[in-house]
């Protein structure tokens, strides 16, 4: 993993100390949920980044005031630090949790946080053994209708979060490991020749999002062999389906010449909720294509999970969901699953 960029005095250490003070000062009852979220999703990653024995004497004591006001100031500080280049994923994860707390406790202030980081390019990053971290990324359903989101999102990929689709830090408790599964489907290129073109498929790369089988079932067959019958569709339909593949498993060739340059396309990173399937990530640009695992999604429930909630509801969001990665930091590879 790349090291965090050099920060001015009062950077991560100050943010960590202020989050610790804020968590210790909240009242019991409903606010306990907020203290737990701060502990698991803000303080824990920052402590891991700084070191458990980091000196935080430089920290600024949080100002007195209403809880939502103090949380907003903490979220502002995290967002401003997040503007620094080449930061570690720890700050992104902490910032995402603070943005979500603001979205629930003071939703009218969320646009201010969005404006603070508006100049950042949309990106989706994988935290090693942790969540998917989406910055300024559009979230839509399968029809392109926008869904509620946060400027900074941390999306669960360990499957243990109680706030799905959001990360709640459970990946640490369950010991989530994103190393490649040794029993995964091996990478192997299969060719399916047709009259006008040949479809190329690598099952080891497939994310099982169902774009091909769901949108062109007369060519791509989910439960029968051969998997591809190019004669079942028009050439333009097949090319469109191949280009829509989010994992890069599909390609095509004409006259024995692969048209990879026509398949790969620069797309803005985005997250699309696919009806009844996974939540694949888009965006190829300069990012290397990566693979993810399929899951089950209910778009309506995901939308509700991202709506502002009462304090009692903060820990009650539950949407079973997996997400496909887009790009990754150098430290480790994302999981590949059959």
N, C-alpha and C positions, 0 to 999 in steps of 0.2 A: 504494500500500500504506500502511496506517496505520502511524505510527511506533510504536516500542516504548514501553511505559509507563516512566515514571521509576522507576529501581531504586536501592536503597541502594548505597553504596560496596561494591565487592567483588562486584558482580552479574555481568553478562555477561563483563566483562573478567577477573574472577577465575575464572569457569568456563572461559573460553577458555584462560587460562594453565595452569590445572590439567590440562586435557585435553592440552595440548601437552607438559607435563612427563610425564604418564602415557604418552603415545604414544612419547616419546623413551626411556623407561626400560624398555620391554618387551623381553624376550629375543628372539633370533632363532628361527627355526623356526616352530612352530605359532603362537606369539604374534604373528608378523609379520602374520597375518591380522587380529588385533585392532588392531594399530597402523594398518593400512591402513583399517580401518573407522572408527577414530577420526579419521584424517586426512580421509577423504572425506565422512563423514556427520555428524561432530561439529565438528571444527576448521574445515573449509571453510565451512559456513554461518555459524558464529559469527564467523569472520574477515570474511566478506562483510558481516555486519551491523555489526560494530564498525569496519571499515576495516582494511586490511592493516597500517597503521602505528599502530594503536591502542595507547595506553599501557596496559600490563598490569602495571605495577610494584606495583599494589595487591594482586596475586593472592596467594593463600595457597598455599604449597608443599604438594603432595600428601604425605600421611603415608606413611611406609614401611609395608610389609605385603604380604600376598599380593595378587596381581593382582585376583582376584575381589572382595576387600575394598575395594581402592582404586576399582575400577570402580563398586561399589555406592555408595560415598560420593559419587562424581562424579554418578551417576544420581540420588541423593537430592537433591543440590544443584540439579541441572537441574530436577527435578520441583518442588521448592519455588519456584524462580524461575518455573516455568511457571504457578504459581497466580496470578501477577500478571495483572491485566486488560489487554486490548488489546495483547497481545504480538505481535511479528512472527512470521512462519512459520519464521524461522531457528532460534529456540529450540525450536519444536515439532519440527522435523526432527532437531535434535541430541538432544532428549530421546527421540524415538522410537528412534533408533539405540542409545542407551544402554540403553533398556528391552529391546531385542532382544538386546543383548550379555549383559545380566543373565539373560534367559530362557534363553540357551544355556549360560552359564558357571555360574550360580548360580540355577537356577529356583525354589528354595525361597524366595528373597528377592523374587521378583517380586510376590507379594501385598502386601508392605510398600509397594512403589511404588504399587500400585493404591490402597491405603488413603490414601496421601498426596494423591492427586488425586481421591479419590472424590466430593468435593463439586462437582466440575466437571460441567456439563451435557454430555450426549453431543452432539458436533458433528463434522461433516466439513467441512474447509476445504481450498481449493485454493491451493497455493503457486504464485505466478506462475512459469511455465516450470519448475515442479518437481512434487513428488509430491502425492498426496492425503494429508491429515493428519487422521487419525481419533482423536478423544479419547473414551475410555470408551464406545466403540461396540460393540454386540453383533455377533458374526460367526457366521452360521449357514449350514448348507447349505440346499438347496431344500426340504427337509422340515422345517426349523425346528430341526434338531439343532445344538446349539452346537459351534463349532469353536474350537481354541485361538487366543487373541489376545493382544494386549499392551494395557496401559492407554493408551499412546500408540503409534499406528501411523503409519508413512510408507509409502504404497503407490505402487509404480511406475506412471507413466503415460507415460513416454517410450518404453518397450519395450526399453530397453538394459540394464536392471539384471541383474546376474548372481545376484541374490538374490531374484528374483521369487517371490512377489508383493511383496516388500519393496523399498523404494528403497535403492540403495547409492551415490547421488550421481552416477550415470552421466549424468544429464540435463545436467550441466554440461559433461562431456567431449564429448558428442555435439551440444551446442548446441541442445537441445530448445527449440522455440518453440511456445507454446500459442495463438498467434494464430488467429483463425478462418480456415478454409480458404476462399479465394475461390471455389473450384470446388465448394463443398459444395452439397447440395440446397437450393434456395431455400425459404424459408418460404411456404407456401401452404395455405390451408384448403380441404379437399375435403369435400363433404357427400354422405352416402349415406342416402337416405330409405327408411324402412320403414313398415310399417303402424302401429306403435305409437310409434316414436321415430326420430329421425335421428341417425346417428353422424357426428361431425365429426372429421376427421383432418388433421394437419399433418405431412407427411413431413419437413419441415425441422427439426422438433423431435425426431423419433423417435430413440431410443437403440438400437433394434434388439435389445432384450433378449428378444423373443419371447414375452412374457407373453400377448399376445393371440392370436397365431397358434398358439402351443403349447398353450394352454388352451381355446381356443374356435375350432378350425380350421374348423368349419362356418360361421362368420361372418367370420372374418379369414383371408385367403388369402395365403400367403407368396409363391407363384410364379404367381399367376394374377390376371386382372382380371375384374371390379372387385375392389379390395382388400377391400372390406367388402360383405357381403350381409346386411343386418339381418333379412331374413326367414328366415335359416338358424338362428336360435336364439330362445330365450325372452327376453323383455324383461329379466327379473331377471339372467339369465346375461350378457347384453350389458352391462348397467350394472355388474355386478361386474367384468367384464373391463376396462371403461373406467376404473373407479376404481383398478384394480391397475396401470395404466400408470405406470411410474416416471418418465417424461420429461415428462408433461403434454401429449403430442402428441394424445391422444384426449380427446374430450368427447362430450356428447350433448345433444339438444334434444327437447323434447316440446311439440307444438303450436307449433312455431317459436320456443320460448323455451328458450335454452340453460340447462342446469342446472349451470353451472360451480361454484356453491357446493356442490353435491352431489358433484361429482367431486373437487375439492380437499379434502383431509382432513389434519388434524394427525396426524403420525406421528413417533414417536421415530426419530432417525437410526439406521440399521442397515445392515449389509452382508450381502447374501445371495448365496451362491455358487449360480449357476444351472447345472444340469447341461448340459454341452456348449455353454454360451454365456458371456455376460459376467458380470461381478460388479457389478451395478448398485447404486447407492446409494439409500437411502430417506430420507424425512424432508422434509416440506414446511413445516409450521409457519410460522415467520416468514421462513424462507429462500426465496429466489426459486427457481423451478424451473430446473434447468440440464440440459444435454444432454451425453451422452458417447458414446463409440464402442464398438461391440461388439467382442468378441474371443472367445477360446476359453478355457475353464476346465475343469480336471479337479479337482473338489472334494477327492478323496482326496489328491491331490498337494499341494494347497494346505494341507490339514490337516497333512500331514507336514512341509511347509516351515515351519510355525509351531510344531512340536514342539521341545522342547529338543534340541540337537545337540551332538556333540563339537566340539572346536576345529577338527579337520580338515574338518568338515562345514559350518562357518559360511559359507564362500564357495561352497558347492556346491549350494545350494537353487536349483531351476529350475522355475518353473511359468509357462508362457506365460499372461499375463493382462492384461486391460485393465479399468478401473474407471470407472463413471459418477459424476460429481461431484454433490454436493448443494448446497453453497453456496460462494461465492467472495468473496475480499477485493476491494475496489474497484479494485485496480491494473490488472487485465486480465481479459479474458473467457476462459472455458474453450474448448477446441476443439469445433467442431461439424463432424461428419463425416457424409456420406451413409450 
